[in-house]
């Protein structure tokens, strides 16, 4: 990962590169069952990368304790733990063996306990910072997939979170899930909903509650979508930003959010919104520029941000 973004974001980008590639391989295994055995091996390798001390250092650094050596503790570590759990669920989903079963049980048990011990039913990604809803949703996805494989265990927590989300964490101006919450779980006043976060929220919701996900996607599209020579998702619905820089959204150009546009591909694919999906893929080609080498395709932009290529592969293959 680029050294210029610093240790924390290097770790986050590496984590997302691995988890999104893992999600891609699960999708590809369902689309092309003959690839399952090979993809199981790839996901196994990715899980081991994520479990390495080098990758999890970014989270250790922020919490002043190792996320895998403190599962009996009470600190959050929700982003790191949830992505790892989600990857193991994917490994199991396409036929992986039992080597990670004990770890997955511990990860999900820990996240469930920490969530229920918090009156806000949300956990911060890092100490002293806001609650980031997309990070929380990965935990809910992992718990929901664990419930699918374990007779509904932790499903009550998933349902409780979704119920509270629809009642308490909807932005009044847009009707979308908020991007951030205060540490106590309350909404902020005047903090805008971000297109990049909302698109990622919609993607994760497709794994949990299809009806809620569809409503959120349609609302997002009605407010944030921008048609044009280069179509895409705006980062802000109520203010103009022709040029900006955001570590999560990417370089905002002519109001468009690179990350938000990429994440929106997932829901457009899932809900068969082929017109929007095709427009996004055209924009991705203009921005990312595909090259073909040895019968393989690669976005040149991924030489700068590999995580973007992993995300686009996961989103492009997220068929229902």
Secondary structure, DSSP 8 states (H G I E B T S, - for coil): --GGGHHHHHHHHHHHHHHHHHHHHHHHHHH-GGGHHHHHHHHHHHHHHHHSHHHHHHHHHHHTS-SSS-TTS----HHHHHHHHHHHHHHHHTT--STTHHHHHHHHHHHHHHHHTSTTS---SSTTS-EEHHHHHHHHHHHHHHHHHTTTTTHHHHHHHHHHHHHHSB-TTTSSB-SEE-TTS---SS----HHHHHHHHHHHTTT-HHHHHHHHHHHHHHHEE-SSS-EEBS-SSS--SEEEETTTEEEETTB-HHHHHHHHHHHHHTT-HHHHHHHHHHHHHHH-EEEETTEEEEGGGGT-HHHHHHHHHHHT---
